[in-house]
Amino acid sequence: MPIKKAYGYVTRINKGETQVLVFQHPIAEAGIQIPKGTVKSQEDAYQAVIREIKEETGWKIFVSRI
């Protein structure tokens, strides 16, 4: 059975420039990452990426665009 993954790019405009959120994973070998993770059985990909962004950034409120 395949494992479904979801990921999202978090961006902002700062001083007229678009910036993309990346972070260093706590395990150094995992490198630089964007919010991502496994889609749970009760989720669709959209729900999963919103959950992952909340979990990995700590943000509760943000604007999502598809």
mmCIF file as Biopython writes it, N, C-alpha, C and O atoms, coordinates in Angstrom:
data_model
#
loop_
_atom_site.group_PDB
_atom_site.id
_atom_site.type_symbol
_atom_site.label_atom_id
_atom_site.label_alt_id
_atom_site.label_comp_id
_atom_site.label_asym_id
_atom_site.label_entity_id
_atom_site.label_seq_id
_atom_site.pdbx_PDB_ins_code
_atom_site.Cartn_x
_atom_site.Cartn_y
_atom_site.Cartn_z
_atom_site.occupancy
_atom_site.B_iso_or_equiv
_atom_site.auth_seq_id
_atom_site.auth_asym_id
_atom_site.pdbx_PDB_model_num
ATOM 1   N N  . MET A ? 1  ? 0.845  -1.177 0.000  1.0 0.0 1  A 1 
ATOM 2   C CA . MET A ? 1  ? 0.000  0.000  0.000  1.0 0.0 1  A 1 
ATOM 3   C C  . MET A ? 1  ? 0.892  1.243  0.000  1.0 0.0 1  A 1 
ATOM 4   O O  . MET A ? 1  ? 1.780  1.356  0.845  1.0 0.0 1  A 1 
ATOM 5   N N  . PRO A ? 2  ? 0.674  2.173  -0.927 1.0 0.0 2  A 1 
ATOM 6   C CA . PRO A ? 2  ? 1.511  3.374  -0.984 1.0 0.0 2  A 1 
ATOM 7   C C  . PRO A ? 2  ? 1.275  4.294  0.214  1.0 0.0 2  A 1 
ATOM 8   O O  . PRO A ? 2  ? 0.180  4.329  0.775  1.0 0.0 2  A 1 
ATOM 9   N N  . ILE A ? 3  ? 2.293  5.022  0.589  1.0 0.0 3  A 1 
ATOM 10  C CA . ILE A ? 3  ? 2.202  6.012  1.655  1.0 0.0 3  A 1 
ATOM 11  C C  . ILE A ? 3  ? 2.073  7.375  0.988  1.0 0.0 3  A 1 
ATOM 12  O O  . ILE A ? 3  ? 2.946  7.783  0.223  1.0 0.0 3  A 1 
ATOM 13  N N  . LYS A ? 4  ? 0.983  8.074  1.280  1.0 0.0 4  A 1 
ATOM 14  C CA . LYS A ? 4  ? 0.751  9.398  0.698  1.0 0.0 4  A 1 
ATOM 15  C C  . LYS A ? 4  ? 1.440  10.462 1.544  1.0 0.0 4  A 1 
ATOM 16  O O  . LYS A ? 4  ? 1.379  10.433 2.773  1.0 0.0 4  A 1 
ATOM 17  N N  . LYS A ? 5  ? 2.096  11.403 0.865  1.0 0.0 5  A 1 
ATOM 18  C CA . LYS A ? 5  ? 2.770  12.520 1.523  1.0 0.0 5  A 1 
ATOM 19  C C  . LYS A ? 5  ? 2.162  13.832 1.036  1.0 0.0 5  A 1 
ATOM 20  O O  . LYS A ? 5  ? 1.636  13.913 -0.074 1.0 0.0 5  A 1 
ATOM 21  N N  . ALA A ? 6  ? 2.242  14.849 1.878  1.0 0.0 6  A 1 
ATOM 22  C CA . ALA A ? 6  ? 1.760  16.177 1.526  1.0 0.0 6  A 1 
ATOM 23  C C  . ALA A ? 6  ? 2.798  17.202 1.954  1.0 0.0 6  A 1 
ATOM 24  O O  . ALA A ? 6  ? 3.469  17.029 2.972  1.0 0.0 6  A 1 
ATOM 25  N N  . TYR A ? 7  ? 2.927  18.268 1.176  1.0 0.0 7  A 1 
ATOM 26  C CA . TYR A ? 7  ? 3.860  19.335 1.537  1.0 0.0 7  A 1 
ATOM 27  C C  . TYR A ? 7  ? 3.293  20.663 1.074  1.0 0.0 7  A 1 
ATOM 28  O O  . TYR A ? 7  ? 2.476  20.726 0.155  1.0 0.0 7  A 1 
ATOM 29  N N  . GLY A ? 8  ? 3.740  21.718 1.728  1.0 0.0 8  A 1 
ATOM 30  C CA . GLY A ? 8  ? 3.274  23.048 1.366  1.0 0.0 8  A 1 
ATOM 31  C C  . GLY A ? 8  ? 4.404  24.049 1.427  1.0 0.0 8  A 1 
ATOM 32  O O  . GLY A ? 8  ? 5.300  23.950 2.265  1.0 0.0 8  A 1 
ATOM 33  N N  . TYR A ? 9  ? 4.349  25.005 0.536  1.0 0.0 9  A 1 
ATOM 34  C CA . TYR A ? 9  ? 5.297  26.110 0.561  1.0 0.0 9  A 1 
ATOM 35  C C  . TYR A ? 9  ? 4.656  27.261 1.308  1.0 0.0 9  A 1 
ATOM 36  O O  . TYR A ? 9  ? 3.565  27.708 0.957  1.0 0.0 9  A 1 
ATOM 37  N N  . VAL A ? 10 ? 5.335  27.742 2.340  1.0 0.0 10 A 1 
ATOM 38  C CA . VAL A ? 10 ? 4.860  28.873 3.124  1.0 0.0 10 A 1 
ATOM 39  C C  . VAL A ? 10 ? 5.642  30.087 2.646  1.0 0.0 10 A 1 
ATOM 40  O O  . VAL A ? 10 ? 6.872  30.109 2.698  1.0 0.0 10 A 1 
ATOM 41  N N  . THR A ? 11 ? 4.911  31.101 2.177  1.0 0.0 11 A 1 
ATOM 42  C CA . THR A ? 11 ? 5.570  32.296 1.648  1.0 0.0 11 A 1 
ATOM 43  C C  . THR A ? 11 ? 5.055  33.542 2.350  1.0 0.0 11 A 1 
ATOM 44  O O  . THR A ? 11 ? 3.991  33.542 2.969  1.0 0.0 11 A 1 
ATOM 45  N N  . ARG A ? 12 ? 5.838  34.594 2.234  1.0 0.0 12 A 1 
ATOM 46  C CA . ARG A ? 12 ? 5.412  35.911 2.692  1.0 0.0 12 A 1 
ATOM 47  C C  . ARG A ? 12 ? 6.080  36.950 1.803  1.0 0.0 12 A 1 
ATOM 48  O O  . ARG A ? 12 ? 7.092  36.682 1.156  1.0 0.0 12 A 1 
ATOM 49  N N  . ILE A ? 13 ? 5.496  38.128 1.787  1.0 0.0 13 A 1 
ATOM 50  C CA . ILE A ? 13 ? 6.108  39.266 1.099  1.0 0.0 13 A 1 
ATOM 51  C C  . ILE A ? 13 ? 6.749  40.130 2.176  1.0 0.0 13 A 1 
ATOM 52  O O  . ILE A ? 13 ? 6.082  40.556 3.118  1.0 0.0 13 A 1 
ATOM 53  N N  . ASN A ? 14 ? 8.043  40.385 2.033  1.0 0.0 14 A 1 
ATOM 54  C CA . ASN A ? 14 ? 8.790  41.201 2.981  1.0 0.0 14 A 1 
ATOM 55  C C  . ASN A ? 14 ? 9.581  42.232 2.192  1.0 0.0 14 A 1 
ATOM 56  O O  . ASN A ? 14 ? 10.479 41.886 1.424  1.0 0.0 14 A 1 
ATOM 57  N N  . LYS A ? 15 ? 9.243  43.492 2.384  1.0 0.0 15 A 1 
ATOM 58  C CA . LYS A ? 15 ? 9.913  44.594 1.668  1.0 0.0 15 A 1 
ATOM 59  C C  . LYS A ? 15 ? 9.854  44.379 0.165  1.0 0.0 15 A 1 
ATOM 60  O O  . LYS A ? 15 ? 10.828 44.624 -0.546 1.0 0.0 15 A 1 
ATOM 61  N N  . GLY A ? 16 ? 8.689  43.915 -0.316 1.0 0.0 16 A 1 
ATOM 62  C CA . GLY A ? 16 ? 8.491  43.729 -1.748 1.0 0.0 16 A 1 
ATOM 63  C C  . GLY A ? 16 ? 9.071  42.448 -2.329 1.0 0.0 16 A 1 
ATOM 64  O O  . GLY A ? 16 ? 8.935  42.200 -3.527 1.0 0.0 16 A 1 
ATOM 65  N N  . GLU A ? 17 ? 9.707  41.640 -1.511 1.0 0.0 17 A 1 
ATOM 66  C CA . GLU A ? 17 ? 10.317 40.390 -1.955 1.0 0.0 17 A 1 
ATOM 67  C C  . GLU A ? 17 ? 9.544  39.196 -1.410 1.0 0.0 17 A 1 
ATOM 68  O O  . GLU A ? 17 ? 9.132  39.198 -0.250 1.0 0.0 17 A 1 
ATOM 69  N N  . THR A ? 18 ? 9.346  38.174 -2.246 1.0 0.0 18 A 1 
ATOM 70  C CA . THR A ? 18 ? 8.708  36.947 -1.784 1.0 0.0 18 A 1 
ATOM 71  C C  . THR A ? 18 ? 9.752  36.067 -1.113 1.0 0.0 18 A 1 
ATOM 72  O O  . THR A ? 18 ? 10.812 35.799 -1.679 1.0 0.0 18 A 1 
ATOM 73  N N  . GLN A ? 19 ? 9.440  35.620 0.102  1.0 0.0 19 A 1 
ATOM 74  C CA . GLN A ? 19 ? 10.328 34.738 0.846  1.0 0.0 19 A 1 
ATOM 75  C C  . GLN A ? 19 ? 9.618  33.404 1.079  1.0 0.0 19 A 1 
ATOM 76  O O  . GLN A ? 19 ? 8.402  33.366 1.266  1.0 0.0 19 A 1 
ATOM 77  N N  . VAL A ? 20 ? 10.378 32.324 1.067  1.0 0.0 20 A 1 
ATOM 78  C CA . VAL A ? 20 ? 9.854  30.981 1.302  1.0 0.0 20 A 1 
ATOM 79  C C  . VAL A ? 20 ? 10.410 30.475 2.629  1.0 0.0 20 A 1 
ATOM 80  O O  . VAL A ? 20 ? 11.609 30.575 2.889  1.0 0.0 20 A 1 
ATOM 81  N N  . LEU A ? 21 ? 9.521  29.927 3.471  1.0 0.0 21 A 1 
ATOM 82  C CA . LEU A ? 21 ? 9.944  29.384 4.754  1.0 0.0 21 A 1 
ATOM 83  C C  . LEU A ? 21 ? 10.658 28.051 4.553  1.0 0.0 21 A 1 
ATOM 84  O O  . LEU A ? 21 ? 10.112 27.134 3.940  1.0 0.0 21 A 1 
ATOM 85  N N  . VAL A ? 22 ? 11.858 27.951 5.063  1.0 0.0 22 A 1 
ATOM 86  C CA . VAL A ? 22 ? 12.593 26.690 5.151  1.0 0.0 22 A 1 
ATOM 87  C C  . VAL A ? 22 ? 13.165 26.620 6.563  1.0 0.0 22 A 1 
ATOM 88  O O  . VAL A ? 22 ? 13.335 27.645 7.222  1.0 0.0 22 A 1 
ATOM 89  N N  . PHE A ? 23 ? 13.460 25.406 7.022  1.0 0.0 23 A 1 
ATOM 90  C CA . PHE A ? 23 ? 14.023 25.266 8.353  1.0 0.0 23 A 1 
ATOM 91  C C  . PHE A ? 23 ? 14.976 24.088 8.389  1.0 0.0 23 A 1 
ATOM 92  O O  . PHE A ? 23 ? 14.870 23.150 7.599  1.0 0.0 23 A 1 
ATOM 93  N N  . GLN A ? 24 ? 15.909 24.161 9.324  1.0 0.0 24 A 1 
ATOM 94  C CA . GLN A ? 24 ? 16.856 23.074 9.543  1.0 0.0 24 A 1 
ATOM 95  C C  . GLN A ? 24 ? 16.176 22.024 10.403 1.0 0.0 24 A 1 
ATOM 96  O O  . GLN A ? 24 ? 15.735 22.318 11.514 1.0 0.0 24 A 1 
ATOM 97  N N  . HIS A ? 25 ? 16.090 20.811 9.901  1.0 0.0 25 A 1 
ATOM 98  C CA . HIS A ? 25 ? 15.498 19.714 10.669 1.0 0.0 25 A 1 
ATOM 99  C C  . HIS A ? 25 ? 16.356 19.443 11.897 1.0 0.0 25 A 1 
ATOM 100 O O  . HIS A ? 25 ? 17.579 19.562 11.833 1.0 0.0 25 A 1 
ATOM 101 N N  . PRO A ? 26 ? 15.720 19.076 13.029 1.0 0.0 26 A 1 
ATOM 102 C CA . PRO A ? 26 ? 16.507 18.786 14.238 1.0 0.0 26 A 1 
ATOM 103 C C  . PRO A ? 26 ? 17.553 17.682 14.047 1.0 0.0 26 A 1 
ATOM 104 O O  . PRO A ? 26 ? 18.585 17.680 14.718 1.0 0.0 26 A 1 
ATOM 105 N N  . ILE A ? 27 ? 17.288 16.752 13.138 1.0 0.0 27 A 1 
ATOM 106 C CA . ILE A ? 27 ? 18.288 15.731 12.811 1.0 0.0 27 A 1 
ATOM 107 C C  . ILE A ? 27 ? 19.118 16.300 11.661 1.0 0.0 27 A 1 
ATOM 108 O O  . ILE A ? 27 ? 18.619 16.434 10.544 1.0 0.0 27 A 1 
ATOM 109 N N  . ALA A ? 28 ? 20.358 16.631 11.922 1.0 0.0 28 A 1 
ATOM 110 C CA . ALA A ? 28 ? 21.195 17.353 10.954 1.0 0.0 28 A 1 
ATOM 111 C C  . ALA A ? 28 ? 21.237 16.684 9.581  1.0 0.0 28 A 1 
ATOM 112 O O  . ALA A ? 28 ? 21.239 17.368 8.558  1.0 0.0 28 A 1 
ATOM 113 N N  . GLU A ? 29 ? 21.271 15.360 9.555  1.0 0.0 29 A 1 
ATOM 114 C CA . GLU A ? 29 ? 21.354 14.642 8.279  1.0 0.0 29 A 1 
ATOM 115 C C  . GLU A ? 29 ? 20.107 14.842 7.410  1.0 0.0 29 A 1 
ATOM 116 O O  . GLU A ? 29 ? 20.159 14.628 6.199  1.0 0.0 29 A 1 
ATOM 117 N N  . ALA A ? 30 ? 18.984 15.252 8.019  1.0 0.0 30 A 1 
ATOM 118 C CA . ALA A ? 30 ? 17.742 15.476 7.266  1.0 0.0 30 A 1 
ATOM 119 C C  . ALA A ? 30 ? 17.786 16.788 6.486  1.0 0.0 30 A 1 
ATOM 120 O O  . ALA A ? 30 ? 17.013 16.975 5.547  1.0 0.0 30 A 1 
ATOM 121 N N  . GLY A ? 31 ? 18.683 17.694 6.866  1.0 0.0 31 A 1 
ATOM 122 C CA . GLY A ? 31 ? 18.906 18.921 6.105  1.0 0.0 31 A 1 
ATOM 123 C C  . GLY A ? 31 ? 17.814 19.974 6.220  1.0 0.0 31 A 1 
ATOM 124 O O  . GLY A ? 31 ? 17.015 19.986 7.156  1.0 0.0 31 A 1 
ATOM 125 N N  . ILE A ? 32 ? 17.816 20.859 5.225  1.0 0.0 32 A 1 
ATOM 126 C CA . ILE A ? 32 ? 16.857 21.951 5.140  1.0 0.0 32 A 1 
ATOM 127 C C  . ILE A ? 32 ? 15.545 21.396 4.598  1.0 0.0 32 A 1 
ATOM 128 O O  . ILE A ? 32 ? 15.538 20.600 3.659  1.0 0.0 32 A 1 
ATOM 129 N N  . GLN A ? 33 ? 14.422 21.827 5.204  1.0 0.0 33 A 1 
ATOM 130 C CA . GLN A ? 33 ? 13.130 21.274 4.814  1.0 0.0 33 A 1 
ATOM 131 C C  . GLN A ? 33 ? 12.053 22.340 4.719  1.0 0.0 33 A 1 
ATOM 132 O O  . GLN A ? 33 ? 12.237 23.478 5.148  1.0 0.0 33 A 1 
ATOM 133 N N  . ILE A ? 34 ? 10.911 21.938 4.139  1.0 0.0 34 A 1 
ATOM 134 C CA . ILE A ? 34 ? 9.677  22.699 4.156  1.0 0.0 34 A 1 
ATOM 135 C C  . ILE A ? 34 ? 8.666  21.867 4.931  1.0 0.0 34 A 1 
ATOM 136 O O  . ILE A ? 34 ? 8.888  20.672 5.124  1.0 0.0 34 A 1 
ATOM 137 N N  . PRO A ? 35 ? 7.551  22.465 5.386  1.0 0.0 35 A 1 
ATOM 138 C CA . PRO A ? 35 ? 6.547  21.670 6.097  1.0 0.0 35 A 1 
ATOM 139 C C  . PRO A ? 35 ? 6.007  20.541 5.217  1.0 0.0 35 A 1 
ATOM 140 O O  . PRO A ? 35 ? 5.556  20.771 4.095  1.0 0.0 35 A 1 
ATOM 141 N N  . LYS A ? 36 ? 6.063  19.319 5.748  1.0 0.0 36 A 1 
ATOM 142 C CA . LYS A ? 36 ? 5.590  18.163 4.981  1.0 0.0 36 A 1 
ATOM 143 C C  . LYS A ? 36 ? 5.355  16.999 5.924  1.0 0.0 36 A 1 
ATOM 144 O O  . LYS A ? 36 ? 5.808  17.014 7.068  1.0 0.0 36 A 1 
ATOM 145 N N  . GLY A ? 37 ? 4.650  15.999 5.441  1.0 0.0 37 A 1 
ATOM 146 C CA . GLY A ? 37 ? 4.421  14.826 6.260  1.0 0.0 37 A 1 
ATOM 147 C C  . GLY A ? 37 ? 3.489  13.841 5.591  1.0 0.0 37 A 1 
ATOM 148 O O  . GLY A ? 37 ? 3.118  14.001 4.429  1.0 0.0 37 A 1 
ATOM 149 N N  . THR A ? 38 ? 3.122  12.831 6.334  1.0 0.0 38 A 1 
ATOM 150 C CA . THR A ? 38 ? 2.283  11.746 5.834  1.0 0.0 38 A 1 
ATOM 151 C C  . THR A ? 38 ? 0.808  12.110 5.960  1.0 0.0 38 A 1 
ATOM 152 O O  . THR A ? 38 ? 0.378  12.663 6.973  1.0 0.0 38 A 1 
ATOM 153 N N  . VAL A ? 39 ? 0.040  11.795 4.923  1.0 0.0 39 A 1 
ATOM 154 C CA . VAL A ? 39 ? -1.404 11.991 4.933  1.0 0.0 39 A 1 
ATOM 155 C C  . VAL A ? 39 ? -2.017 10.867 5.771  1.0 0.0 39 A 1 
ATOM 156 O O  . VAL A ? 39 ? -1.811 9.689  5.481  1.0 0.0 39 A 1 
ATOM 157 N N  . LYS A ? 40 ? -2.768 11.234 6.805  1.0 0.0 40 A 1 
ATOM 158 C CA . LYS A ? 40 ? -3.431 10.241 7.652  1.0 0.0 40 A 1 
ATOM 159 C C  . LYS A ? 40 ? -4.652 9.679  6.933  1.0 0.0 40 A 1 
ATOM 160 O O  . LYS A ? 40 ? -5.180 10.302 6.012  1.0 0.0 40 A 1 
ATOM 161 N N  . SER A ? 41 ? -5.091 8.514  7.352  1.0 0.0 41 A 1 
ATOM 162 C CA . SER A ? 41 ? -6.173 7.805  6.648  1.0 0.0 41 A 1 
ATOM 163 C C  . SER A ? 41 ? -7.464 8.609  6.567  1.0 0.0 41 A 1 
ATOM 164 O O  . SER A ? 41 ? -8.208 8.463  5.598  1.0 0.0 41 A 1 
ATOM 165 N N  . GLN A ? 42 ? -7.751 9.449  7.551  1.0 0.0 42 A 1 
ATOM 166 C CA . GLN A ? 42 ? -8.996 10.209 7.549  1.0 0.0 42 A 1 
ATOM 167 C C  . GLN A ? 42 ? -8.860 11.580 6.866  1.0 0.0 42 A 1 
ATOM 168 O O  . GLN A ? 42 ? -9.816 12.355 6.870  1.0 0.0 42 A 1 
ATOM 169 N N  . GLU A ? 43 ? -7.705 11.891 6.285  1.0 0.0 43 A 1 
ATOM 170 C CA . GLU A ? 43 ? -7.445 13.201 5.685  1.0 0.0 43 A 1 
ATOM 171 C C  . GLU A ? 43 ? -7.352 13.108 4.168  1.0 0.0 43 A 1 
ATOM 172 O O  . GLU A ? 43 ? -7.093 12.047 3.598  1.0 0.0 43 A 1 
ATOM 173 N N  . ASP A ? 44 ? -7.572 14.263 3.533  1.0 0.0 44 A 1 
ATOM 174 C CA . ASP A ? 44 ? -7.157 14.404 2.142  1.0 0.0 44 A 1 
ATOM 175 C C  . ASP A ? 44 ? -5.834 15.183 2.170  1.0 0.0 44 A 1 
ATOM 176 O O  . ASP A ? 44 ? -5.391 15.611 3.236  1.0 0.0 44 A 1 
ATOM 177 N N  . ALA A ? 45 ? -5.218 15.362 1.029  1.0 0.0 45 A 1 
ATOM 178 C CA . ALA A ? 45 ? -3.893 16.010 0.971  1.0 0.0 45 A 1 
ATOM 179 C C  . ALA A ? 45 ? -3.951 17.442 1.494  1.0 0.0 45 A 1 
ATOM 180 O O  . ALA A ? 45 ? -3.028 17.885 2.178  1.0 0.0 45 A 1 
ATOM 181 N N  . TYR A ? 46 ? -5.019 18.169 1.183  1.0 0.0 46 A 1 
ATOM 182 C CA . TYR A ? 46 ? -5.149 19.558 1.652  1.0 0.0 46 A 1 
ATOM 183 C C  . TYR A ? 46 ? -5.198 19.609 3.180  1.0 0.0 46 A 1 
ATOM 184 O O  . TYR A ? 46 ? -4.472 20.390 3.797  1.0 0.0 46 A 1 
ATOM 185 N N  . GLN A ? 47 ? -6.041 18.791 3.788  1.0 0.0 47 A 1 
ATOM 186 C CA . GLN A ? 47 ? -6.134 18.761 5.248  1.0 0.0 47 A 1 
ATOM 187 C C  . GLN A ? 47 ? -4.786 18.401 5.871  1.0 0.0 47 A 1 
ATOM 188 O O  . GLN A ? 47 ? -4.399 18.965 6.894  1.0 0.0 47 A 1 
ATOM 189 N N  . ALA A ? 48 ? -4.084 17.473 5.258  1.0 0.0 48 A 1 
ATOM 190 C CA . ALA A ? 48 ? -2.784 17.040 5.783  1.0 0.0 48 A 1 
ATOM 191 C C  . ALA A ? 48 ? -1.758 18.162 5.752  1.0 0.0 48 A 1 
ATOM 192 O O  . ALA A ? 48 ? -1.022 18.356 6.720  1.0 0.0 48 A 1 
ATOM 193 N N  . VAL A ? 49 ? -1.702 18.899 4.655  1.0 0.0 49 A 1 
ATOM 194 C CA . VAL A ? 49 ? -0.688 19.958 4.569  1.0 0.0 49 A 1 
ATOM 195 C C  . VAL A ? 49 ? -1.008 21.088 5.541  1.0 0.0 49 A 1 
ATOM 196 O O  . VAL A ? 49 ? -0.088 21.677 6.110  1.0 0.0 49 A 1 
ATOM 197 N N  . ILE A ? 50 ? -2.280 21.407 5.746  1.0 0.0 50 A 1 
ATOM 198 C CA . ILE A ? 50 ? -2.638 22.424 6.737  1.0 0.0 50 A 1 
ATOM 199 C C  . ILE A ? 50 ? -2.225 21.955 8.133  1.0 0.0 50 A 1 
ATOM 200 O O  . ILE A ? 50 ? -1.670 22.735 8.907  1.0 0.0 50 A 1 
ATOM 201 N N  . ARG A ? 51 ? -2.488 20.694 8.460  1.0 0.0 51 A 1 
ATOM 202 C CA . ARG A ? 51 ? -2.082 20.135 9.753  1.0 0.0 51 A 1 
ATOM 203 C C  . ARG A ? 51 ? -0.565 20.181 9.919  1.0 0.0 51 A 1 
ATOM 204 O O  . ARG A ? 51 ? -0.062 20.567 10.974 1.0 0.0 51 A 1 
ATOM 205 N N  . GLU A ? 52 ? 0.152  19.789 8.884  1.0 0.0 52 A 1 
ATOM 206 C CA . GLU A ? 52 ? 1.621  19.779 8.961  1.0 0.0 52 A 1 
ATOM 207 C C  . GLU A ? 52 ? 2.176  21.187 9.151  1.0 0.0 52 A 1 
ATOM 208 O O  . GLU A ? 52 ? 3.109  21.378 9.931  1.0 0.0 52 A 1 
ATOM 209 N N  . ILE A ? 53 ? 1.620  22.172 8.453  1.0 0.0 53 A 1 
ATOM 210 C CA . ILE A ? 53 ? 2.098  23.553 8.626  1.0 0.0 53 A 1 
ATOM 211 C C  . ILE A ? 53 ? 1.866  24.000 10.064 1.0 0.0 53 A 1 
ATOM 212 O O  . ILE A ? 53 ? 2.747  24.606 10.675 1.0 0.0 53 A 1 
ATOM 213 N N  . LYS A ? 54 ? 0.684  23.705 10.610 1.0 0.0 54 A 1 
ATOM 214 C CA . LYS A ? 54 ? 0.400  24.077 12.002 1.0 0.0 54 A 1 
ATOM 215 C C  . LYS A ? 54 ? 1.365  23.386 12.963 1.0 0.0 54 A 1 
ATOM 216 O O  . LYS A ? 54 ? 1.902  24.022 13.870 1.0 0.0 54 A 1 
ATOM 217 N N  . GLU A ? 55 ? 1.586  22.086 12.764 1.0 0.0 55 A 1 
ATOM 218 C CA . GLU A ? 55 ? 2.467  21.331 13.654 1.0 0.0 55 A 1 
ATOM 219 C C  . GLU A ? 55 ? 3.915  21.807 13.567 1.0 0.0 55 A 1 
ATOM 220 O O  . GLU A ? 55 ? 4.590  21.937 14.588 1.0 0.0 55 A 1 
ATOM 221 N N  . GLU A ? 56 ? 4.387  22.063 12.367 1.0 0.0 56 A 1 
ATOM 222 C CA . GLU A ? 56 ? 5.816  22.346 12.193 1.0 0.0 56 A 1 
ATOM 223 C C  . GLU A ? 56 ? 6.183  23.816 12.354 1.0 0.0 56 A 1 
ATOM 224 O O  . GLU A ? 56 ? 7.356  24.142 12.540 1.0 0.0 56 A 1 
ATOM 225 N N  . THR A ? 57 ? 5.187  24.717 12.284 1.0 0.0 57 A 1 
ATOM 226 C CA . THR A ? 57 ? 5.486  26.140 12.481 1.0 0.0 57 A 1 
ATOM 227 C C  . THR A ? 57 ? 4.974  26.658 13.813 1.0 0.0 57 A 1 
ATOM 228 O O  . THR A ? 57 ? 5.474  27.658 14.328 1.0 0.0 57 A 1 
ATOM 229 N N  . GLY A ? 58 ? 3.975  25.978 14.375 1.0 0.0 58 A 1 
ATOM 230 C CA . GLY A ? 58 ? 3.340  26.472 15.587 1.0 0.0 58 A 1 
ATOM 231 C C  . GLY A ? 58 ? 2.270  27.513 15.306 1.0 0.0 58 A 1 
ATOM 232 O O  . GLY A ? 58 ? 1.613  27.991 16.231 1.0 0.0 58 A 1 
ATOM 233 N N  . TRP A ? 59 ? 2.087  27.872 14.033 1.0 0.0 59 A 1 
ATOM 234 C CA . TRP A ? 59 ? 1.063  28.859 13.670 1.0 0.0 59 A 1 
ATOM 235 C C  . TRP A ? 59 ? -0.314 28.245 13.761 1.0 0.0 59 A 1 
ATOM 236 O O  . TRP A ? 59 ? -0.512 27.089 13.385 1.0 0.0 59 A 1 
ATOM 237 N N  . LYS A ? 60 ? -1.264 29.010 14.257 1.0 0.0 60 A 1 
ATOM 238 C CA . LYS A ? 60 ? -2.655 28.564 14.339 1.0 0.0 60 A 1 
ATOM 239 C C  . LYS A ? 60 ? -3.501 29.236 13.255 1.0 0.0 60 A 1 
ATOM 240 O O  . LYS A ? 60 ? -4.473 28.656 12.770 1.0 0.0 60 A 1 
ATOM 241 N N  . ILE A ? 61 ? -3.126 30.457 12.881 1.0 0.0 61 A 1 
ATOM 242 C CA . ILE A ? 61 ? -3.901 31.228 11.909 1.0 0.0 61 A 1 
ATOM 243 C C  . ILE A ? 61 ? -2.993 31.655 10.766 1.0 0.0 61 A 1 
ATOM 244 O O  . ILE A ? 61 ? -1.935 32.245 10.986 1.0 0.0 61 A 1 
ATOM 245 N N  . PHE A ? 62 ? -3.409 31.355 9.560  1.0 0.0 62 A 1 
ATOM 246 C CA . PHE A ? 62 ? -2.699 31.796 8.360  1.0 0.0 62 A 1 
ATOM 247 C C  . PHE A ? 62 ? -3.659 31.677 7.182  1.0 0.0 62 A 1 
ATOM 248 O O  . PHE A ? 62 ? -4.712 31.050 7.295  1.0 0.0 62 A 1 
ATOM 249 N N  . VAL A ? 63 ? -3.301 32.266 6.076  1.0 0.0 63 A 1 
ATOM 250 C CA . VAL A ? 63 ? -4.132 32.238 4.878  1.0 0.0 63 A 1 
ATOM 251 C C  . VAL A ? 63 ? -3.609 31.138 3.967  1.0 0.0 63 A 1 
ATOM 252 O O  . VAL A ? 63 ? -2.423 31.109 3.639  1.0 0.0 63 A 1 
ATOM 253 N N  . SER A ? 64 ? -4.488 30.239 3.561  1.0 0.0 64 A 1 
ATOM 254 C CA . SER A ? 64 ? -4.071 29.182 2.625  1.0 0.0 64 A 1 
ATOM 255 C C  . SER A ? 64 ? -4.592 29.519 1.241  1.0 0.0 64 A 1 
ATOM 256 O O  . SER A ? 64 ? -5.713 30.003 1.083  1.0 0.0 64 A 1 
ATOM 257 N N  . ARG A ? 65 ? -3.776 29.260 0.261  1.0 0.0 65 A 1 
ATOM 258 C CA . ARG A ? 65 ? -4.158 29.459 -1.145 1.0 0.0 65 A 1 
ATOM 259 C C  . ARG A ? 65 ? -3.769 28.208 -1.922 1.0 0.0 65 A 1 
ATOM 260 O O  . ARG A ? 65 ? -2.666 27.680 -1.780 1.0 0.0 65 A 1 
ATOM 261 N N  . ILE A ? 66 ? -4.684 27.760 -2.728 1.0 0.0 66 A 1 
ATOM 262 C CA . ILE A ? 66 ? -4.417 26.575 -3.539 1.0 0.0 66 A 1 
ATOM 263 C C  . ILE A ? 66 ? -4.023 27.021 -4.936 1.0 0.0 66 A 1 
ATOM 264 O O  . ILE A ? 66 ? -3.751 26.184 -5.797 1.0 0.0 66 A 1 
#
